[in-house]
Amino acid sequence: MTHLSALSKTSAFALAIVTGLLFVPVLCAQVDQPGIIMEEEQNDVREFYNQADEVIATGNFYMLQGSTVTLRNETGQLVEHNINKFSEEEQDNFRALERERRKIERANEETKEILDAMDVSSDQSIISSCNKLKRLGPLAIEARMRVYDLLSRDEPAVKRAVIVCWLHTCERSEQQLSSIIHCVNINRDGVGEWAHDHPELFLDAVASMGQFGYRYIHYVACTGYLTVEGTQLPADVEPVIFEVSHSELNENREAACKSLGEFEGEPVVLEALLELLNVVDQPVNGVRDDKSLVAILRSIGSLKVVDQSAVDALERHKAEFEDVCTRSLDRLAREAERQQGG
């Protein structure tokens, strides 16, 4: 499951560490090479406080070893400090940053091992390597260019593994989202064709991008289209009513509604699903999109957002879709019990 708030904070947190601590450049998409992530240094400096809320150091975190915290100052010099002279909040932040630094360090080492072992002349080696890199997610920074270079491979199993890996490991940013949309729009390296042939697999992978992935998936759920006019998502998008005879639009909407269930614990996603439910529930020329409707009811349960509006929506449809509504209601009931400490 993906969390919008948690994942977006983690992404920013990790990127701040990667850029400010280990000096691995932050990744930004360039207009002349859509979908490719290019490197650009970024090194923000901040102030650090003691218990009396006084500024006692500036720079950015480099590492923590025992009771010694090392900061890199404005001139790039490494300066050591005893952690005890900082406020408790700063000390907690340093420890969290050190855990992240070590996590990134391990991910860098594992990424290198995977890339060194990958044989690009072997389809099975590529698939195996991509599946391993996918588990590292956006921390597999060093793999991004290598994976992107493999997008042009045509063998179906390789294409699937590479695209899914690309989406799981890419940078979480507006620029990257625009690059992905551009690749779909122009069918760059067959990405658009694959996405249209496998919308559920594609959107499930997009969901790993957290808040950025959510915005695109919500757009697809509302419009039925995987392509976007230009490369920027509209600021506001509302669910569109279309006939079930538009099979591709309905298939895309169903896939998007399923993927929205990946964002566990997010009230904003529940609101979006309930809005979609009101539209999809309306028959057009006497025919209703029941597949998308069932996907919405299932995702309401998968979200585990305990809210009376969710319960009411499921109860209203229980007589017609008993199995899916019962399962979703059971999930919400178990979550409510868990939150109450039961």
One Martini backbone bead per residue (centre of mass of N, CA, C, O) as a GRO file, in nm:
protein
  342
    1MET     BB    1   0.100   0.035   0.016
    2THR     BB    2   0.013   0.381  -0.025
    3HIS     BB    3   0.123   0.701   0.100
    4LEU     BB    4   0.094   1.021   0.053
    5SER     BB    5   0.226   1.164   0.297
    6ALA     BB    6   0.454   0.968   0.365
    7LEU     BB    7   0.587   0.955   0.085
    8SER     BB    8   0.640   1.255   0.039
    9LYS     BB    9   0.818   1.294   0.287
   10THR     BB   10   1.026   1.076   0.227
   11SER     BB   11   1.125   1.185  -0.040
   12ALA     BB   12   1.227   1.456   0.064
   13PHE     BB   13   1.408   1.343   0.280
   14ALA     BB   14   1.590   1.166   0.099
   15LEU     BB   15   1.679   1.390  -0.099
   16ALA     BB   16   1.812   1.567   0.111
   17ILE     BB   17   2.026   1.362   0.181
   18VAL     BB   18   2.145   1.300  -0.094
   19THR     BB   19   2.225   1.604  -0.153
   20GLY     BB   20   2.347   1.704   0.141
   21LEU     BB   21   2.526   1.446   0.228
   22LEU     BB   22   2.630   1.262  -0.035
   23PHE     BB   23   2.634   1.415  -0.312
   24VAL     BB   24   2.391   1.320  -0.470
   25PRO     BB   25   2.227   1.424  -0.715
   26VAL     BB   26   1.960   1.568  -0.813
   27LEU     BB   27   1.666   1.498  -1.006
   28CYS     BB   28   1.600   1.627  -1.340
   29ALA     BB   29   1.401   1.715  -1.591
   30GLN     BB   30   1.432   1.751  -1.939
   31VAL     BB   31   1.283   1.872  -2.219
   32ASP     BB   32   1.480   1.732  -2.444
   33GLN     BB   33   1.443   1.456  -2.239
   34PRO     BB   34   1.202   1.275  -2.202
   35GLY     BB   35   1.227   1.059  -1.912
   36ILE     BB   36   1.494   1.176  -1.840
   37ILE     BB   37   1.737   1.181  -1.587
   38MET     BB   38   1.899   1.452  -1.456
   39GLU     BB   39   2.172   1.623  -1.316
   40GLU     BB   40   2.166   1.827  -1.003
   41GLU     BB   41   2.279   2.035  -0.781
   42GLN     BB   42   2.201   2.035  -0.421
   43ASN     BB   43   2.256   2.271  -0.121
   44ASP     BB   44   2.112   2.309   0.160
   45VAL     BB   45   2.080   2.547   0.426
   46ARG     BB   46   2.071   2.538   0.788
   47GLU     BB   47   1.951   2.566   1.113
   48PHE     BB   48   2.072   2.511   1.453
   49TYR     BB   49   1.958   2.413   1.783
   50ASN     BB   50   1.909   2.464   2.106
   51GLN     BB   51   1.729   2.452   2.399
   52ALA     BB   52   1.710   2.786   2.379
   53ASP     BB   53   1.666   2.857   2.071
   54GLU     BB   54   1.959   2.870   1.950
   55VAL     BB   55   2.192   2.941   1.722
   56ILE     BB   56   2.487   2.705   1.665
   57ALA     BB   57   2.434   2.623   1.354
   58THR     BB   58   2.535   2.568   1.008
   59GLY     BB   59   2.394   2.371   0.739
   60ASN     BB   60   2.444   2.015   0.690
   61PHE     BB   61   2.398   1.699   0.714
   62TYR     BB   62   2.625   1.410   0.724
   63MET     BB   63   2.686   1.268   1.022
   64LEU     BB   64   2.658   0.994   1.271
   65GLN     BB   65   2.892   0.924   1.552
   66GLY     BB   66   2.763   0.866   1.816
   67SER     BB   67   2.819   1.193   1.963
   68THR     BB   68   2.898   1.273   1.660
   69VAL     BB   69   2.824   1.551   1.462
   70THR     BB   70   2.824   1.618   1.110
   71LEU     BB   71   2.876   1.920   0.935
   72ARG     BB   72   2.809   2.120   0.649
   73ASN     BB   73   2.901   2.410   0.552
   74GLU     BB   74   2.888   2.678   0.336
   75THR     BB   75   3.200   2.595   0.233
   76GLY     BB   76   3.221   2.259   0.280
   77GLN     BB   77   3.293   2.215   0.567
   78LEU     BB   78   3.373   1.992   0.819
   79VAL     BB   79   3.184   1.979   1.132
   80GLU     BB   80   3.217   1.902   1.467
   81HIS     BB   81   2.972   1.778   1.714
   82ASN     BB   82   2.804   1.764   2.001
   83ILE     BB   83   2.488   1.648   2.039
   84ASN     BB   84   2.419   1.769   2.336
   85LYS     BB   85   2.401   2.084   2.237
   86PHE     BB   86   2.136   2.009   2.129
   87SER     BB   87   1.834   1.970   2.086
   88GLU     BB   88   1.614   1.719   2.107
   89GLU     BB   89   1.499   1.755   1.825
   90GLU     BB   90   1.769   1.755   1.675
   91GLN     BB   91   1.863   1.478   1.773
   92ASP     BB   92   1.631   1.320   1.643
   93ASN     BB   93   1.695   1.412   1.356
   94PHE     BB   94   1.980   1.296   1.337
   95ARG     BB   95   1.899   1.000   1.379
   96ALA     BB   96   1.710   0.985   1.136
   97LEU     BB   97   1.922   1.069   0.924
   98GLU     BB   98   2.116   0.834   0.977
   99ARG     BB   99   1.924   0.612   0.897
  100GLU     BB  100   1.889   0.716   0.607
  101ARG     BB  101   2.183   0.714   0.521
  102ARG     BB  102   2.222   0.406   0.556
  103LYS     BB  103   1.999   0.324   0.365
  104ILE     BB  104   2.123   0.458   0.114
  105GLU     BB  105   2.393   0.318   0.123
  106ARG     BB  106   2.281   0.032   0.088
  107ALA     BB  107   2.131   0.090  -0.177
  108ASN     BB  108   2.380   0.165  -0.343
  109GLU     BB  109   2.522  -0.108  -0.312
  110GLU     BB  110   2.293  -0.284  -0.427
  111THR     BB  111   2.270  -0.147  -0.700
  112LYS     BB  112   2.555  -0.207  -0.797
  113GLU     BB  113   2.533  -0.515  -0.785
  114ILE     BB  114   2.299  -0.542  -0.987
  115LEU     BB  115   2.432  -0.396  -1.229
  116ASP     BB  116   2.689  -0.577  -1.247
  117ALA     BB  117   2.505  -0.848  -1.295
  118MET     BB  118   2.385  -0.737  -1.547
  119ASP     BB  119   2.267  -0.881  -1.859
  120VAL     BB  120   2.169  -0.725  -2.156
  121SER     BB  121   2.163  -1.006  -2.332
  122SER     BB  122   1.955  -1.095  -2.101
  123ASP     BB  123   1.632  -1.119  -2.027
  124GLN     BB  124   1.641  -1.254  -1.744
  125SER     BB  125   1.842  -1.055  -1.618
  126ILE     BB  126   1.670  -0.802  -1.649
  127ILE     BB  127   1.423  -0.896  -1.492
  128SER     BB  128   1.565  -0.959  -1.225
  129SER     BB  129   1.690  -0.677  -1.181
  130CYS     BB  130   1.427  -0.512  -1.185
  131ASN     BB  131   1.291  -0.654  -0.944
  132LYS     BB  132   1.511  -0.563  -0.741
  133LEU     BB  133   1.500  -0.253  -0.788
  134LYS     BB  134   1.203  -0.206  -0.720
  135ARG     BB  135   1.239  -0.253  -0.406
  136LEU     BB  136   1.412   0.022  -0.372
  137GLY     BB  137   1.316   0.236  -0.542
  138PRO     BB  138   1.419   0.572  -0.520
  139LEU     BB  139   1.710   0.468  -0.411
  140ALA     BB  140   1.786   0.375  -0.717
  141ILE     BB  141   1.954   0.604  -0.864
  142GLU     BB  142   2.183   0.462  -1.042
  143ALA     BB  143   1.951   0.310  -1.229
  144ARG     BB  144   1.782   0.505  -1.405
  145MET     BB  145   1.938   0.522  -1.675
  146ARG     BB  146   1.956   0.218  -1.732
  147VAL     BB  147   1.653   0.165  -1.740
  148TYR     BB  148   1.575   0.368  -1.959
  149ASP     BB  149   1.753   0.231  -2.184
  150LEU     BB  150   1.546  -0.036  -2.178
  151LEU     BB  151   1.264   0.059  -2.302
  152SER     BB  152   1.319  -0.045  -2.610
  153ARG     BB  153   1.242  -0.313  -2.544
  154ASP     BB  154   1.020  -0.575  -2.688
  155GLU     BB  155   0.997  -0.787  -2.495
  156PRO     BB  156   0.731  -0.826  -2.301
  157ALA     BB  157   0.864  -0.907  -2.024
  158VAL     BB  158   1.073  -0.679  -2.033
  159LYS     BB  159   0.891  -0.435  -2.065
  160ARG     BB  160   0.743  -0.473  -1.801
  161ALA     BB  161   0.985  -0.469  -1.603
  162VAL     BB  162   1.100  -0.190  -1.688
  163ILE     BB  163   0.857  -0.004  -1.644
  164VAL     BB  164   0.804  -0.074  -1.349
  165CYS     BB  165   1.086   0.003  -1.250
  166TRP     BB  166   1.089   0.296  -1.346
  167LEU     BB  167   0.845   0.389  -1.164
  168HIS     BB  168   0.970   0.298  -0.884
  169THR     BB  169   1.267   0.462  -0.922
  170CYS     BB  170   1.182   0.727  -0.970
  171GLU     BB  171   1.131   1.038  -0.932
  172ARG     BB  172   0.955   1.255  -0.703
  173SER     BB  173   0.793   1.465  -0.939
  174GLU     BB  174   0.669   1.685  -1.163
  175GLN     BB  175   0.878   1.637  -1.384
  176GLN     BB  176   0.846   1.329  -1.399
  177LEU     BB  177   0.547   1.319  -1.458
  178SER     BB  178   0.570   1.470  -1.727
  179SER     BB  179   0.754   1.257  -1.860
  180ILE     BB  180   0.555   1.023  -1.849
  181ILE     BB  181   0.328   1.155  -2.007
  182HIS     BB  182   0.495   1.200  -2.263
  183CYS     BB  183   0.551   0.900  -2.320
  184VAL     BB  184   0.252   0.834  -2.361
  185ASN     BB  185   0.170   1.042  -2.578
  186ILE     BB  186   0.425   0.943  -2.788
  187ASN     BB  187   0.526   0.652  -2.745
  188ARG     BB  188   0.787   0.614  -2.601
  189ASP     BB  189   0.925   0.315  -2.642
  190GLY     BB  190   0.619   0.195  -2.600
  191VAL     BB  191   0.474   0.303  -2.341
  192GLY     BB  192   0.187   0.375  -2.437
  193GLU     BB  193   0.105   0.099  -2.550
  194TRP     BB  194   0.145  -0.058  -2.287
  195ALA     BB  195  -0.052   0.106  -2.113
  196HIS     BB  196  -0.306   0.040  -2.291
  197ASP     BB  197  -0.274  -0.279  -2.257
  198HIS     BB  198  -0.184  -0.220  -1.920
  199PRO     BB  199  -0.339  -0.028  -1.703
  200GLU     BB  200  -0.312  -0.171  -1.426
  201LEU     BB  201  -0.005  -0.206  -1.417
  202PHE     BB  202   0.069   0.087  -1.467
  203LEU     BB  203  -0.093   0.226  -1.227
  204ASP     BB  204   0.033   0.065  -0.998
  205ALA     BB  205   0.316   0.185  -1.049
  206VAL     BB  206   0.237   0.486  -1.021
  207ALA     BB  207   0.148   0.466  -0.718
  208SER     BB  208   0.450   0.470  -0.606
  209MET     BB  209   0.455   0.807  -0.632
  210GLY     BB  210   0.220   0.899  -0.476
  211GLN     BB  211   0.106   1.210  -0.509
  212PHE     BB  212   0.177   1.203  -0.814
  213GLY     BB  213   0.028   0.945  -0.890
  214TYR     BB  214  -0.253   1.025  -0.793
  215ARG     BB  215  -0.314   1.255  -0.992
  216TYR     BB  216  -0.314   1.073  -1.244
  217ILE     BB  217  -0.517   0.855  -1.158
  218HIS     BB  218  -0.750   1.051  -1.114
  219TYR     BB  219  -0.764   1.146  -1.405
  220VAL     BB  220  -0.831   0.869  -1.528
  221ALA     BB  221  -1.090   0.818  -1.361
  222CYS     BB  222  -1.241   1.074  -1.476
  223THR     BB  223  -1.175   1.034  -1.811
  224GLY     BB  224  -1.016   0.756  -1.932
  225TYR     BB  225  -0.732   0.882  -1.980
  226LEU     BB  226  -0.378   0.855  -2.038
  227THR     BB  227  -0.379   1.106  -2.179
  228VAL     BB  228  -0.245   1.447  -2.214
  229GLU     BB  229  -0.269   1.770  -2.251
  230GLY     BB  230   0.027   1.774  -2.281
  231THR     BB  231   0.212   1.751  -1.947
  232GLN     BB  232  -0.017   1.883  -1.774
  233LEU     BB  233  -0.219   1.872  -1.529
  234PRO     BB  234  -0.502   1.965  -1.429
  235ALA     BB  235  -0.602   2.128  -1.152
  236ASP     BB  236  -0.900   2.043  -1.239
  237VAL     BB  237  -1.100   1.739  -1.195
  238GLU     BB  238  -1.386   1.575  -1.329
  239PRO     BB  239  -1.614   1.352  -1.366
  240VAL     BB  240  -1.699   1.163  -1.649
  241ILE     BB  241  -1.959   1.089  -1.865
  242PHE     BB  242  -1.979   0.760  -2.017
  243GLU     BB  243  -2.011   0.512  -2.221
  244VAL     BB  244  -1.967   0.170  -2.221
  245SER     BB  245  -1.884   0.154  -2.528
  246HIS     BB  246  -1.618   0.288  -2.416
  247SER     BB  247  -1.402   0.058  -2.341
  248GLU     BB  248  -1.128   0.200  -2.284
  249LEU     BB  249  -1.227   0.404  -2.078
  250ASN     BB  250  -1.341   0.191  -1.881
  251GLU     BB  251  -1.077   0.035  -1.834
  252ASN     BB  252  -0.920   0.275  -1.720
  253ARG     BB  253  -1.111   0.341  -1.490
  254GLU     BB  254  -1.101   0.072  -1.346
  255ALA     BB  255  -0.794   0.072  -1.296
  256ALA     BB  256  -0.788   0.338  -1.133
  257CYS     BB  257  -0.984   0.252  -0.907
  258LYS     BB  258  -0.802   0.028  -0.806
  259SER     BB  259  -0.543   0.205  -0.748
  260LEU     BB  260  -0.672   0.389  -0.527
  261GLY     BB  261  -0.649   0.153  -0.306
  262GLU     BB  262  -0.332   0.205  -0.239
  263PHE     BB  263  -0.411   0.470  -0.051
  264GLU     BB  264  -0.378   0.424   0.251
  265GLY     BB  265  -0.540   0.649   0.475
  266GLU     BB  266  -0.676   0.857   0.253
  267PRO     BB  267  -0.924   1.090   0.250
  268VAL     BB  268  -0.894   1.219  -0.037
  269VAL     BB  269  -0.953   0.949  -0.183
  270LEU     BB  270  -1.232   0.899  -0.078
  271GLU     BB  271  -1.359   1.149  -0.199
  272ALA     BB  272  -1.301   1.067  -0.491
  273LEU     BB  273  -1.460   0.797  -0.490
  274LEU     BB  274  -1.739   0.919  -0.419
  275GLU     BB  275  -1.755   1.097  -0.669
  276LEU     BB  276  -1.734   0.867  -0.873
  277LEU     BB  277  -1.979   0.705  -0.778
  278ASN     BB  278  -2.198   0.915  -0.861
  279VAL     BB  279  -2.133   0.879  -1.166
  280VAL     BB  280  -2.118   0.564  -1.221
  281ASP     BB  281  -2.419   0.510  -1.110
  282GLN     BB  282  -2.501   0.626  -1.389
  283PRO     BB  283  -2.683   0.562  -1.644
  284VAL     BB  284  -2.623   0.514  -2.001
  285ASN     BB  285  -2.858   0.421  -2.194
  286GLY     BB  286  -2.917   0.191  -1.960
  287VAL     BB  287  -2.601   0.181  -1.886
  288ARG     BB  288  -2.362   0.048  -1.657
  289ASP     BB  289  -2.043   0.070  -1.487
  290ASP     BB  290  -1.982  -0.199  -1.296
  291LYS     BB  291  -1.674  -0.236  -1.285
  292SER     BB  292  -1.609   0.041  -1.163
  293LEU     BB  293  -1.798   0.018  -0.923
  294VAL     BB  294  -1.657  -0.224  -0.789
  295ALA     BB  295  -1.379  -0.091  -0.766
  296ILE     BB  296  -1.470   0.128  -0.570
  297LEU     BB  297  -1.582  -0.052  -0.341
  298ARG     BB  298  -1.312  -0.193  -0.291
  299SER     BB  299  -1.133   0.064  -0.235
  300ILE     BB  300  -1.279   0.164   0.014
  301GLY     BB  301  -1.171  -0.074   0.183
  302SER     BB  302  -0.861  -0.051   0.124
  303LEU     BB  303  -0.816   0.230   0.264
  304LYS     BB  304  -0.921   0.244   0.569
  305VAL     BB  305  -1.137   0.477   0.599
  306VAL     BB  306  -1.301   0.586   0.877
  307ASP     BB  307  -1.630   0.651   0.750
  308GLN     BB  308  -1.961   0.711   0.712
  309SER     BB  309  -1.965   0.754   0.403
  310ALA     BB  310  -1.849   0.475   0.336
  311VAL     BB  311  -2.061   0.301   0.473
  312ASP     BB  312  -2.308   0.412   0.321
  313ALA     BB  313  -2.219   0.333   0.035
  314LEU     BB  314  -2.206   0.026   0.093
  315GLU     BB  315  -2.497  -0.016   0.194
  316ARG     BB  316  -2.642   0.080  -0.072
  317HIS     BB  317  -2.484  -0.172  -0.244
  318LYS     BB  318  -2.525  -0.454  -0.102
  319ALA     BB  319  -2.767  -0.588  -0.252
  320GLU     BB  320  -2.604  -0.593  -0.537
  321PHE     BB  321  -2.291  -0.611  -0.386
  322GLU     BB  322  -2.230  -0.812  -0.144
  323ASP     BB  323  -1.938  -0.915  -0.139
  324VAL     BB  324  -1.771  -0.649  -0.166
  325CYS     BB  325  -1.917  -0.492   0.064
  326THR     BB  326  -1.861  -0.687   0.295
  327ARG     BB  327  -1.552  -0.674   0.280
  328SER     BB  328  -1.528  -0.366   0.320
  329LEU     BB  329  -1.677  -0.350   0.590
  330ASP     BB  330  -1.484  -0.537   0.743
  331ARG     BB  331  -1.233  -0.361   0.712
  332LEU     BB  332  -1.347  -0.114   0.861
  333ALA     BB  333  -1.409  -0.257   1.127
  334ARG     BB  334  -1.119  -0.349   1.190
  335GLU     BB  335  -0.997  -0.065   1.187
  336ALA     BB  336  -1.169   0.055   1.412
  337GLU     BB  337  -1.072  -0.146   1.626
  338ARG     BB  338  -0.771  -0.079   1.608
  339GLN     BB  339  -0.798   0.228   1.684
  340GLN     BB  340  -0.936   0.138   1.972
  341GLY     BB  341  -0.755  -0.115   2.077
  342GLY     BB  342  -0.882  -0.418   1.999
   0.00000   0.00000   0.00000
